[in-house]
């Protein structure tokens, strides 16, 4: 029996599409609990992946009584747009706002992983409307390694000239999880990509620093989690956001040795149980 269940074994109860402000179709997915929802978890996934990789996480939250809502970022999964590109950072935050507008069961706890974690934190810093608390796992606030200098120089020079030109990220796939089956599934997933455009890449590098600089203005309940062994995004930056955050209700959990996708490690049930327990405590 595998350590980690196949996320595809937990298909959504309902799915559909909505239009972004520029007409780009965004695919969304909803997993319903057995009874009346105690609230909604709204997921924003990481760069290069898609919401379908979170079926087992959605199942855990629905068993805890929550409605689980997720969507594919533009340029990802079944959503429209050039792979790995966005016309602007504000557009990404607006997309998230349109998904949040689908929420009918409150409280709404915004859950973001990696790049999604950065988007959720910045969305709340810009406009907290519709969000009652935040869970961010392995948020991309800073990379765990120096950003490739040549790509950064090119990105800044060509930000307005060739904004949608995308290059491979060179992601170290083995760094997402200790579990070989997770890495293999990621590598073989036709919806996973490694593209990042000049504009989105620069926007994300700057967006992480902006979130850190403005963290004192963050006042919602907050759960931050990161794997200490993450070689992709920096656990120290997550701790820095936690230390600076203005919220009176904040929790930081550093998981020894775990890689980037803490919800896809051998102790995934323990990791997700911390999130579901925190969510239940903030839905009463």
Legacy VTK file of the C-alpha trace (Angstrom):
# vtk DataFile Version 3.0
C-alpha trace
ASCII
DATASET POLYDATA
POINTS 284 float
0.000 0.000 0.000
1.518 3.363 -0.979
2.444 5.838 1.751
0.621 8.601 -0.083
-2.808 8.097 -1.676
-3.268 9.011 -5.326
-4.797 12.527 -5.388
-6.813 11.483 -8.446
-8.666 9.002 -6.220
-10.525 11.974 -4.717
-12.233 13.719 -7.650
-14.068 16.988 -6.980
-17.801 17.016 -6.349
-18.216 19.789 -8.904
-16.066 21.740 -11.313
-16.481 24.562 -13.764
-14.963 27.656 -15.284
-15.194 31.369 -14.621
-13.900 34.287 -16.639
-11.091 36.484 -15.378
-11.390 40.233 -15.899
-9.487 39.929 -19.192
-11.624 37.019 -20.406
-9.140 34.256 -19.589
-10.987 31.097 -18.462
-10.074 29.875 -14.986
-10.863 26.272 -14.030
-12.235 25.766 -10.508
-13.014 22.671 -8.437
-15.173 22.065 -5.371
-15.092 19.157 -2.890
-18.155 18.989 -0.628
-18.210 17.615 2.949
-20.826 15.059 4.014
-22.844 17.525 6.090
-23.305 21.257 6.383
-19.903 22.937 5.869
-18.281 24.521 8.880
-16.488 26.878 6.455
-14.510 26.985 3.219
-10.863 26.322 2.454
-9.837 28.139 -0.747
-6.613 26.742 -2.231
-4.092 28.466 -4.496
-1.499 25.966 -5.761
2.185 26.468 -6.575
4.013 27.358 -9.751
4.044 24.803 -12.564
1.498 22.454 -10.964
-2.300 22.376 -10.688
-5.153 21.898 -8.228
-5.652 18.237 -9.182
-2.537 17.321 -7.189
-4.385 18.172 -3.950
-7.208 15.616 -4.008
-5.953 13.852 -0.861
-5.640 17.210 0.922
-9.152 18.169 -0.146
-10.413 14.847 1.213
-8.813 15.516 4.600
-10.453 18.928 4.844
-13.878 17.661 3.760
-13.639 14.915 6.396
-12.921 17.715 8.880
-16.193 19.335 7.788
-14.983 21.970 5.333
-15.937 22.719 1.771
-12.693 22.713 -0.239
-12.488 25.102 -3.196
-9.499 25.257 -5.550
-8.614 26.635 -8.968
-5.872 26.408 -11.555
-3.836 29.586 -11.844
-3.866 31.176 -15.289
-1.197 29.546 -17.406
-1.559 26.340 -15.379
-3.605 23.156 -15.387
-6.908 23.464 -17.234
-7.008 27.270 -17.066
-6.272 29.440 -20.079
-3.333 31.669 -20.826
0.263 31.074 -21.938
1.995 28.531 -19.717
3.807 30.175 -16.821
2.810 33.730 -17.694
0.590 36.492 -16.360
0.118 39.977 -17.789
0.729 41.410 -14.315
0.833 40.696 -10.600
-2.384 42.595 -9.959
-4.096 40.296 -12.472
-3.106 37.242 -10.401
-4.532 38.813 -7.255
-7.699 39.777 -9.129
-8.065 36.186 -10.371
-7.881 34.983 -6.767
-10.480 37.548 -5.772
-12.886 36.206 -8.398
-12.500 32.693 -7.007
-13.026 33.965 -3.469
-16.314 35.451 -4.702
-17.555 31.872 -5.247
-17.368 31.203 -1.490
-20.768 30.825 0.176
-19.825 29.051 3.443
-17.893 31.100 5.955
-15.446 31.499 7.485
-13.215 31.434 4.419
-9.651 30.334 5.106
-7.323 31.043 2.180
-4.730 28.289 1.764
-1.722 28.831 -0.473
1.241 26.604 -1.246
4.592 27.909 -2.554
3.794 30.564 -5.187
0.170 30.295 -4.079
1.297 31.107 -0.547
2.862 34.337 -1.761
-0.267 35.258 -3.710
-2.544 34.617 -0.731
-0.373 36.657 1.648
-0.144 39.582 -0.782
-3.864 39.410 -1.571
-4.624 39.861 2.133
-2.066 42.668 2.439
-3.671 44.497 -0.516
-7.299 43.595 0.207
-8.325 41.212 3.017
-12.012 41.278 2.032
-13.521 37.813 1.825
-10.730 36.138 3.809
-11.004 35.252 7.502
-7.634 33.539 7.980
-4.654 32.190 6.045
-2.754 28.904 5.820
0.496 29.203 3.839
2.778 26.213 3.317
6.315 26.616 1.941
5.425 30.096 0.661
7.663 31.446 -2.090
8.858 34.586 -0.321
12.478 33.993 -1.265
14.145 31.185 -3.135
16.314 28.808 -1.140
19.143 29.450 -3.602
20.407 32.540 -5.439
18.162 33.414 -8.363
20.060 32.861 -11.646
21.683 36.251 -12.218
21.547 36.119 -16.029
17.841 35.231 -16.063
17.086 38.024 -13.609
19.004 40.588 -15.670
17.273 39.439 -18.841
13.897 39.464 -17.114
14.289 43.028 -15.886
15.650 44.241 -19.225
12.897 42.558 -21.251
10.054 42.890 -18.716
8.084 45.261 -20.966
9.597 44.288 -24.322
9.040 40.498 -24.253
6.878 40.021 -21.154
5.429 36.619 -22.122
8.715 35.048 -23.246
9.144 32.005 -20.994
12.226 29.998 -20.078
12.523 26.674 -18.234
12.831 27.139 -14.473
15.320 24.299 -14.079
13.323 23.093 -11.056
15.037 20.321 -9.108
12.154 17.860 -9.167
13.768 15.579 -6.593
13.509 18.429 -4.085
9.707 18.390 -3.920
9.450 15.244 -1.752
11.466 12.390 -0.266
8.950 9.960 -1.812
10.087 8.627 -5.226
6.485 7.997 -6.295
5.631 11.674 -5.764
8.605 12.811 -7.832
7.803 10.292 -10.579
4.133 11.340 -10.699
5.147 14.986 -10.916
7.620 14.293 -13.726
5.027 12.303 -15.683
2.076 14.648 -15.166
1.088 16.208 -18.526
-0.442 19.209 -16.737
2.806 20.052 -14.921
5.166 22.470 -16.666
8.461 24.239 -15.977
7.858 27.522 -17.811
8.205 30.967 -16.246
7.886 34.172 -18.245
10.095 37.213 -17.811
7.218 39.270 -16.416
5.842 36.699 -13.988
9.330 35.733 -12.824
10.292 39.300 -11.951
6.858 39.991 -10.452
7.215 36.990 -8.146
10.758 37.842 -7.047
9.627 41.373 -6.208
6.319 40.176 -4.758
8.033 38.058 -2.128
10.182 40.956 -0.965
7.126 43.213 -0.917
5.237 40.764 1.287
8.138 40.619 3.738
8.442 44.411 3.826
4.717 44.841 4.518
4.234 41.900 6.900
3.542 44.186 9.875
0.278 45.133 8.139
-0.922 41.515 8.156
-3.520 41.130 10.933
-5.594 38.034 10.113
-5.174 34.666 11.883
-2.189 32.970 10.263
-0.704 29.472 10.061
2.697 29.233 8.368
4.426 25.884 7.771
7.662 25.003 6.028
9.963 22.027 5.688
13.424 22.632 7.141
14.924 20.630 4.271
13.286 22.711 1.533
15.813 23.407 -1.253
13.320 25.382 -3.379
11.826 28.120 -1.172
13.516 29.548 1.894
12.212 28.493 5.335
14.081 31.436 6.905
11.983 33.871 4.860
8.800 32.230 6.140
10.083 32.618 9.704
10.896 36.252 8.896
7.332 36.889 7.721
6.015 35.242 10.889
8.234 37.381 13.124
7.186 40.580 11.338
3.467 39.772 10.931
1.172 42.072 12.875
-1.360 39.359 13.648
-2.047 38.613 17.297
-3.049 35.075 16.251
-0.161 33.508 14.362
1.506 30.104 14.336
4.719 28.942 12.695
5.591 25.255 12.305
8.962 24.158 10.948
9.005 20.486 9.958
12.442 18.893 10.464
14.000 17.463 7.293
10.854 17.752 5.144
11.199 18.940 1.557
9.104 21.509 -0.319
5.758 19.693 -0.561
5.166 18.937 3.105
1.695 17.605 2.219
3.342 15.030 -0.083
5.834 13.534 2.358
5.711 10.291 4.327
4.222 12.133 7.325
1.676 13.943 5.159
-1.234 12.913 7.372
0.418 14.562 10.391
1.181 17.682 8.356
-2.359 18.015 7.009
-3.807 17.234 10.450
-2.097 20.362 11.801
-3.806 22.402 9.063
-7.237 20.835 9.556
-7.021 21.197 13.347
-6.031 24.829 12.987
-8.879 25.400 10.550
-11.428 23.802 12.901
-10.182 25.953 15.779
-10.766 29.033 13.623
-14.235 27.984 12.456
-15.889 27.818 15.859
LINES 1 285
284 0 1 2 3 4 5 6 7 8 9 10 11 12 13 14 15 16 17 18 19 20 21 22 23 24 25 26 27 28 29 30 31 32 33 34 35 36 37 38 39 40 41 42 43 44 45 46 47 48 49 50 51 52 53 54 55 56 57 58 59 60 61 62 63 64 65 66 67 68 69 70 71 72 73 74 75 76 77 78 79 80 81 82 83 84 85 86 87 88 89 90 91 92 93 94 95 96 97 98 99 100 101 102 103 104 105 106 107 108 109 110 111 112 113 114 115 116 117 118 119 120 121 122 123 124 125 126 127 128 129 130 131 132 133 134 135 136 137 138 139 140 141 142 143 144 145 146 147 148 149 150 151 152 153 154 155 156 157 158 159 160 161 162 163 164 165 166 167 168 169 170 171 172 173 174 175 176 177 178 179 180 181 182 183 184 185 186 187 188 189 190 191 192 193 194 195 196 197 198 199 200 201 202 203 204 205 206 207 208 209 210 211 212 213 214 215 216 217 218 219 220 221 222 223 224 225 226 227 228 229 230 231 232 233 234 235 236 237 238 239 240 241 242 243 244 245 246 247 248 249 250 251 252 253 254 255 256 257 258 259 260 261 262 263 264 265 266 267 268 269 270 271 272 273 274 275 276 277 278 279 280 281 282 283
